[in-house]
Amino acid sequence: MKTKDLTQIALMTALIIVLGMFPGIPILMIPVPIVLQNFGIMLAGILLGGKKGTIAVLIFMLLVMMGFPFLSGFRGGIAVFVSPTAGYLFAWMLTPMLIAFINRMIKHYINCKNNFGPLLISTLLTSVCFTYLIAILWLSIQSHVSLSAAFYANALFIPGDVLKAIIAVLLAQRLNKIIK
């Protein structure tokens, strides 16, 4: 890897950590707060692509696993990977790679001049649909609740995450114009 690649990975990892310093907004129904870190995970996939974005997220996860309190609410350690929020963490590890893959597939089959539509679709499919699928399954298993109860509890987060995805795509496109 080039120095530029390593720097981008390190900066994205740092951004994800900083976004965890913003306090989560608790929801009464489930033990999962509204956080900004998934916005950083989206940006990792959009800005860095599949390989570098996934490396940034994996470095972040390794630091959390080692006990650094980098998750929202200053949580860290191996125990968070068996908590009700672990489904999100597992999904986040694959999110940048899936955003890049789905974006490539959409652009391959649909010829469009701007990248906003394909990026938004790939970000929504991955950061909302895929992440929630994993999170709902995990929450249902870990908390011993029905799939429908886990789904309805997670439905509260969907509007905010759709908004985060739109902002992430717009921000990434703006940053790419500035950088190039």
N, C-alpha and C positions, 0 to 999 in steps of 0.2 A: 504494500500500500504506500501511496505517496504521503508526504507530510500534510498536504491539503486534505486528503481523505481522513487522516487521523485527527486533524484539527476539527473538521466538520463533525466527526463522530463524537469527539470530546465535548464540543459545544452543544450538540443536541442532547447528550447525556446530562450535561449541566442544566440545560433548559428544563428538561423533564424533572430534575431534582428541584429546581427553583419553583416550578409550578406546584410541587408538592408542599411547599412552605405556606401556600395560601390555605387557610383553614377550610376544611370540608363543611358543607352545609348538611346537617343531619336530617334524615327523613324518619318520621316516627314509625312507619310501617316495617322497615327493614333495617338491618345493621350496616347499610352501605350508604355513605354520604355522597353528595354531589361534589365532585372534585374537578380540578382543572388539568390534572396530569394526563388524562386521555387526550386533551387538546395537543399536548406535546408528543404523544404517541402518534397522533394523526400527522403532525408536522414532520415527524421523523420519516414516515413512509412517503409523504408527498415531496419533501425537499431533498431527502438523501437517497431515496429509492429503496428497493428491497434489501439489497445486501448491506449497505452502510447503515440504513435505518434500523434494520434488525440487529446489527452489531451494537448500535447505540442503546437500544432497548435491553438487549441481553446484558450489557455492562451494567446498566441501571439495576436490572433484576439481581445480578450477582452481588452488587453492593448492598441491596436490600436484604438478600439472603444472608450476607455476612453480618447483618445486624445494624447497618447504618439506618438511622430513622428518616429515610427519604420519602416514605409514602405520606400521603395526606394524614394529618393528625400525628405526625412524627412517629410513625410506626415503622418497624423493620424487624428483621430476624426471620428465621425459618418458619415460625408459627404463623405468620401471615399467609403462608402458602397452603394452609389448611383451614383458614378462616372463611367466613361467608364471602369475603371479597376476592378470594383466590381465583375464582372463575374469570374475573376481569384480568387479573395478572397473567394467567395462562394465555388468554386470548391476546393480550397486548404483545406477548412475545412473537406472535405470528402476524400481527397487524401490518407492520411496514412491508413485509414481504408480500402479503395478500393485496394490499393497496396497489403496489407496483405491478403485480401480476395481472390483476383485474383491469387496471388502467391500460396495460399493454394489449390485453385481449380486446377490450372495447375499441381502442384505436386501430387495431388490426382489422376488425370487422366493420367499423363505422368510420368513414372518411369525413372528419370534421376539421375545420380550419383552426378553431381555438380549442384549448385543452380543458376549459372550465367544466364542460359537461361530463366528459369521461372521468376527469379527476374527482368531481363531486360524486358521481355514481359509484366509482370504486371506493371512495372514502366512506360513503354511506353504507354500501353493502358490507364493507369490512368493519368499520368502526361502530356501526350500529347493529346491523343484522347479525354478523358473525360473532361479535363480542357479546351481544345479548344472548345469543343461543348458548354459548359456552357458560356465561354467567348464570343464566336461568337454570341450566342443567346442574351446575355446581351448587347453586343456592338451594335447589330442591333436594339434592342428595345430602348436602352438608347440614342443612337446617331441618331436614325431615318434614318438608312441606310439599304440597302437591305442585306439579308443574304449572298448573293454572294460577295458583297463589303466587308462585315465584314470578310468573310472567306479569301478573297484574302489579306486583310490587315494583318490578323493574320498568313497567310502562311509564312511571313517573319521570324517568330520566330521559326518555326518548326525545321529547321536544328540545331539551337543552343540548343534547348530543347532536341533533340535526343542525341546530344553530352553530355549535362548535365546529362541525364539519364544514359548513358554508364559510365561516370565518377563516378556518384553516386553509381552505383552498384559495380564497381571495388573498389572504396574507402571503401564502406561498407563491402565487403568481406574481404578486407585487415585488416580493423579495427577489424572485428569479429575474425580473426585468431590471431591477437595480443592480444586481450582481453581474449580469451579462453586459 
